[in-house]
């Protein structure tokens, strides 16, 4: 049974000073954070008295400058997107597909056809995750690729496990000590199986793989509508034990887009402490590519750099071939960032209203 997650109250505890034979002064560091509705977070040092005040003031000024750079970059991107319009974005996506159509080396993919969910969704050699656990296992293949962000190995994109790859999936999780699994599909969609039930669904349930990996569901919560979070305890006899947070987003249609635009950023913000994170849908390129691509784009903006979504998707596809599967997903990525700009009050509604109208008509024409 899923139980709703409650809010936790926080308290601040002050500490008094004591005088004794040995005089000692301590400076406690603290951070204050400002949470916006979009789920992003700006952190800055709290002002303090005493030594280090100048340095802290400089850090605060740096943070404010970075925030201003992000806002300017997001406003520039938003206005450029509104000016381009949906039709131009669709053409741009088709150009991206043509430019990234060539398939790099995929020898491991070709050698393991029984472990691939789809014949036309490729796992390229250069960025694939090579299984080395347990030692001595002769098969090192799993349909999964590393996608770095700003040089950090933040995400692994993979297909939804099949009945023949559930064991390999958990080998991957255990080997890389995955901290979070993001599942963007349902087990069944439109009467077709999109993924295996690879984890114990109910709290208290337990399963063990053929390689001796034990997975126990300790807790199941629903922090917001259609987002199910399971706390999974992973262990191997005589080996390391750790906890994986499993996030199931239920309302993202296959080859389509969600109706909620800020849910993406709320999810990505919650995932920040979890590195590496494993993301999958059914094929591991459409919905998976969209969410990972949005994080890549967000990092460009946070750096105050000019964002060109086409460059982001090309970079993403160089690691996970075919990522961002449809033009509607590509347009949706722009729509999400425009919503972020409006949410942050970086642009006025009247500046972006024409794009919203065109976007709604576009989605409706695709059956959305």
C-alpha positions in Angstrom: 0.0 0.0 0.0 1.3 3.4 -0.9 1.2 6.0 1.9 1.4 9.7 1.3 4.6 11.3 2.4 4.1 13.9 5.1 5.9 17.1 5.6 8.8 17.2 8.1 9.2 20.2 10.3 12.6 21.7 10.9 14.0 23.5 13.8 17.0 25.7 14.2 19.1 25.2 17.3 21.2 27.9 18.8 24.3 27.3 20.8 25.6 29.5 23.5 29.2 30.3 24.3 31.1 29.2 27.4 34.0 30.8 29.2 36.5 28.7 31.0 40.2 28.3 31.6 40.7 27.8 27.9 39.0 30.6 25.8 37.7 29.3 22.6 35.6 31.0 19.9 33.8 29.1 17.2 32.2 30.3 14.0 29.4 28.1 12.8 28.7 27.9 9.1 25.2 27.8 7.8 23.4 28.0 4.5 20.1 29.5 3.7 18.2 28.3 0.7 15.4 29.8 -1.4 13.1 27.2 -2.9 11.0 28.3 -6.0 7.9 26.6 -7.3 9.9 25.1 -10.2 11.9 23.0 -7.8 15.3 24.7 -8.5 17.3 25.9 -5.6 19.6 28.9 -5.1 22.0 28.6 -2.2 23.9 31.5 -0.7 26.0 32.0 2.4 24.3 33.5 5.4 25.8 36.7 6.6 28.0 36.4 9.7 30.1 38.6 11.9 33.8 38.2 12.6 36.7 36.8 10.6 35.9 35.8 7.0 33.1 38.3 6.5 34.7 39.7 3.4 35.2 36.3 1.8 31.6 35.3 2.6 30.4 38.6 1.1 32.4 37.9 -2.0 30.9 34.4 -2.2 27.4 35.8 -1.9 28.1 38.4 -4.6 29.4 35.5 -6.8 26.2 33.5 -6.2 24.1 36.5 -7.1 26.1 37.2 -10.2 25.7 33.5 -11.3 22.0 33.7 -10.7 21.8 36.9 -12.8 23.8 35.1 -15.6 21.3 32.2 -15.5 18.3 34.6 -15.7 19.8 36.4 -18.6 20.6 33.2 -20.5 17.1 31.8 -19.8 15.5 35.0 -21.0 17.6 35.0 -24.1 16.7 31.4 -24.9 13.0 32.0 -24.2 12.6 35.0 -26.4 14.6 33.3 -29.2 12.3 30.2 -28.9 9.1 32.3 -29.0 10.5 34.1 -32.1 11.4 30.8 -33.8 8.0 29.2 -33.2 6.9 25.6 -33.1 7.2 25.0 -36.9 10.8 26.0 -36.9 11.5 23.8 -33.9 10.0 20.8 -35.7 12.2 21.5 -38.7 15.2 21.9 -36.4 14.5 18.5 -34.8 14.3 16.8 -38.3 17.7 18.3 -39.1 19.1 16.9 -35.8 17.8 13.5 -36.7 19.5 13.7 -40.2 22.7 14.9 -38.7 22.9 12.1 -36.1 21.5 9.3 -38.2 24.9 7.6 -38.6 25.3 4.8 -36.1 28.7 4.5 -34.4 30.3 1.1 -33.6 27.8 -1.2 -31.8 29.6 -4.6 -31.8 28.3 -5.5 -28.3 24.7 -4.7 -29.3 25.0 -6.8 -32.4 26.5 -9.7 -30.5 23.7 -9.8 -27.9 20.4 -9.6 -29.9 18.4 -11.5 -27.2 19.3 -8.8 -24.7 18.0 -5.9 -26.7 14.3 -4.9 -26.3 14.2 -3.2 -29.7 16.2 -4.0 -32.8 16.4 -0.4 -34.0 17.4 1.2 -30.6 21.1 0.9 -30.5 23.6 0.7 -27.7 26.9 2.2 -29.0 30.2 0.8 -27.9 32.0 3.9 -26.9 29.8 5.0 -24.0 28.2 1.6 -23.0 28.4 0.4 -19.5 30.6 -2.7 -19.3 29.5 -5.2 -16.7 32.5 -6.5 -14.6 30.5 -7.8 -11.6 30.6 -10.5 -10.4 34.2 -11.2 -11.3 34.5 -14.0 -13.8 31.2 -13.5 -15.5 31.6 -14.1 -19.2 28.8 -11.6 -20.3 29.7 -8.0 -19.9 26.8 -6.6 -22.0 23.8 -4.5 -20.8 21.8 -2.1 -23.0 23.0 1.0 -21.1 25.1 4.1 -21.8 26.8 6.7 -19.7 25.7 10.3 -20.3 28.1 12.7 -18.6 27.0 16.3 -17.7 29.7 18.9 -17.5 32.2 16.1 -17.3 30.5 14.3 -14.4 29.2 10.8 -14.7 25.7 11.8 -13.5 23.3 9.5 -15.5 23.1 6.1 -17.0 20.4 5.8 -19.7 19.1 2.3 -20.2 16.2 0.3 -21.6 13.4 -1.1 -19.5 14.5 -4.6 -18.3 13.1 -7.5 -20.3 12.5 -11.0 -18.8 16.0 -11.9 -20.0 17.8 -8.9 -18.7 16.4 -8.3 -15.2 19.5 -10.0 -13.7 21.9 -7.9 -15.8 20.0 -4.8 -14.7 20.6 -5.5 -11.1 24.2 -6.4 -11.8 24.5 -2.9 -13.3 22.9 -1.3 -10.2 25.1 -3.2 -7.8 28.3 -2.7 -9.7 27.9 1.1 -10.1 26.3 1.6 -6.7 23.4 3.4 -8.3 21.7 5.8 -5.8 18.4 6.4 -7.7 16.4 4.7 -10.4 14.0 6.8 -12.4 11.3 4.9 -14.3 9.4 6.9 -16.8 7.1 4.2 -18.1 4.5 1.8 -16.8 4.7 -2.0 -16.9 1.8 -2.0 -19.4 0.9 0.7 -21.8 -1.9 0.5 -24.4 -2.1 -3.2 -23.7 1.6 -3.8 -24.5 4.3 -4.7 -22.0 6.9 -1.9 -21.8 9.0 -3.2 -18.9 9.2 -6.1 -16.5 8.2 -5.8 -12.9 11.9 -5.9 -11.9 11.6 -4.7 -8.2 9.3 -5.8 -5.3 6.3 -3.6 -5.6 4.9 -3.7 -2.1 6.6 -2.7 1.2 8.0 -5.8 2.9 8.4 -7.8 -0.3 11.7 -9.2 -1.3 13.4 -10.8 -4.3 16.8 -12.3 -5.1 18.5 -12.5 -8.5 20.4 -15.5 -9.9 23.6 -13.7 -9.0 22.6 -13.4 -5.3 21.6 -9.8 -5.3 18.8 -9.3 -2.7 16.3 -6.5 -3.3 13.9 -5.6 -0.5 11.3 -2.9 -0.6 11.4 -1.2 2.8 9.0 1.7 2.1 6.6 3.1 -0.5 5.4 6.7 -0.6 3.6 9.0 -3.1 5.1 12.5 -2.6 3.0 13.9 -5.4 0.3 12.6 -7.8 1.5 9.8 -10.1 5.0 9.8 -8.6 5.7 6.6 -6.6 8.9 6.4 -4.6 10.1 3.1 -3.2 13.0 2.7 -0.8 14.9 -0.4 -1.9 17.5 -2.1 0.2 20.2 -3.8 -1.9 22.5 -6.5 -0.4 24.8 -9.3 -1.4 25.9 -12.0 1.1 29.4 -11.1 2.2 29.3 -7.9 0.1 28.3 -4.3 0.4 24.8 -3.2 1.2 23.2 0.1 0.2 19.9 1.8 -0.4 18.4 2.7 -3.8 15.6 5.3 -4.3 13.2 4.1 -7.0 11.1 6.9 -8.7 8.2 5.8 -10.8 6.6 8.6 -12.9 3.3 7.1 -14.1 1.8 9.8 -16.2 4.2 10.2 -19.1 2.7 8.8 -22.3 4.9 6.8 -24.7 6.3 9.0 -27.5 4.2 11.8 -26.0 4.8 14.5 -23.3 3.4 15.1 -19.8 0.8 17.9 -19.2 2.7 19.1 -16.2 5.7 21.3 -17.1 7.3 21.9 -13.7 7.2 18.3 -12.6 10.4 17.7 -14.6 12.3 20.2 -12.5 10.9 19.1 -9.2 12.1 15.5 -10.1 15.5 16.6 -11.3 16.0 18.8 -8.1 15.1 15.8 -5.9 17.7 13.7 -7.8 20.6 16.1 -7.2 21.9 14.2 -4.2 21.8 10.9 -6.0 24.8 10.3 -8.2 24.9 8.2 -10.3 21.3 7.9 -11.2 19.9 5.4 -13.6 17.1 6.5 -16.0 14.9 4.3 -18.1 11.6 4.2 -19.9 10.9 1.3 -22.4 13.5 1.9 -25.1 15.5 4.3 -22.9 15.8 7.1 -25.5 12.5 9.0 -25.8 11.2 9.9 -22.3 14.6 9.1 -20.9 16.4 11.3 -23.4 13.9 14.1 -22.7 14.5 14.3 -19.0 18.2 13.9 -19.2 18.4 16.4 -22.0 16.5 18.9 -19.8 19.1 18.5 -17.1 21.9 19.1 -19.6 20.2 22.2 -20.8 19.6 23.4 -17.3 23.2 23.1 -16.5 24.1 25.2 -19.5 21.8 27.9 -18.2 23.1 27.7 -14.7 26.5 28.4 -16.0 25.1 31.6 -17.6 26.0 30.2 -21.1 24.0 30.6 -24.3 21.7 27.6 -24.7 21.2 26.1 -28.1 18.9 23.1 -27.6 20.0 21.5 -30.9 23.6 21.3 -29.6 22.4 19.7 -26.3 20.5 17.0 -28.1 23.3 16.3 -30.5 25.7 15.9 -27.6 23.2 13.7 -25.8 22.8 11.5 -28.9 26.5 11.1 -29.2 26.4 9.1 -25.9 22.9 7.6 -26.1 22.0 7.1 -29.8 18.5 8.3 -30.8 17.8 10.2 -27.6 14.8 12.5 -27.7 12.8 10.3 -30.0 10.1 12.6 -31.4 9.6 16.2 -32.5 6.9 16.7 -29.9 9.4 15.7 -27.1 11.9 18.2 -28.6 9.3 21.0 -28.6 8.2 20.0 -25.1 11.8 20.6 -23.8 11.5 24.2 -25.0 8.0 24.5 -23.5 9.3 23.4 -20.1 12.1 26.0 -20.1 9.7 28.7 -21.1 7.5 27.7 -18.2 10.5 27.9 -16.0 11.2 31.5 -17.2 7.6 32.5 -16.5 7.7 30.8 -13.1 10.8 32.8 -12.2 9.2 36.0 -13.6 12.0 36.4 -16.0 9.5 37.0 -18.8 6.0 38.3 -18.8 3.1 36.1 -19.9 2.2 38.4 -22.8 5.7 37.9 -24.2 5.2 34.1 -24.4 1.5 33.7 -24.8 1.6 33.3 -28.7 4.0 30.3 -28.3 1.8 28.7 -25.7 -1.2 28.9 -28.1 0.8 27.4 -30.9 2.2 24.7 -28.7 -1.3 23.7 -27.4 -2.6 23.4 -31.0 0.5 21.4 -32.0 0.0 18.9 -29.1 -3.7 18.6 -29.8 -3.0 17.8 -33.5 -0.8 14.9 -32.3 -3.6 13.5 -30.2 -2.4 15.0 -26.9 
